[in-house]
Amino acid sequence: MSSRRLGRAAVLCGVLAVITVPAAVAVAQQLSQVTLLQALYVGAPISIGLGLLALLLVRRARLAAARSVSGGGPLRLGRVAAWAGLYVGVATAIALGVYGVLTSAQ
């Protein structure tokens, strides 16, 4: 696979990782059967997984760009989106963990 295609895939995965948690919150607001905690229990691991996948794709794109004659494509944007998505997922997981500790301490 070319470095440009890998870079674009990394950008897509990173953007999806960033918007997963807000989308989970929106789903919880729209559906009465889904609570906010349930939505975040699903959204946080998906966001972390997509962020890690985006980082892997950025790494593969960087290695492919180093072996090619043409430029690397959207590597920087992919790297920023990947780290932002991973940050959103980890921050959500930490918030859920703190909530769990506080509710169990009561």
Helices and strands as residue ranges (DSSP letters): H 3-30, H 36-66, H 75-105
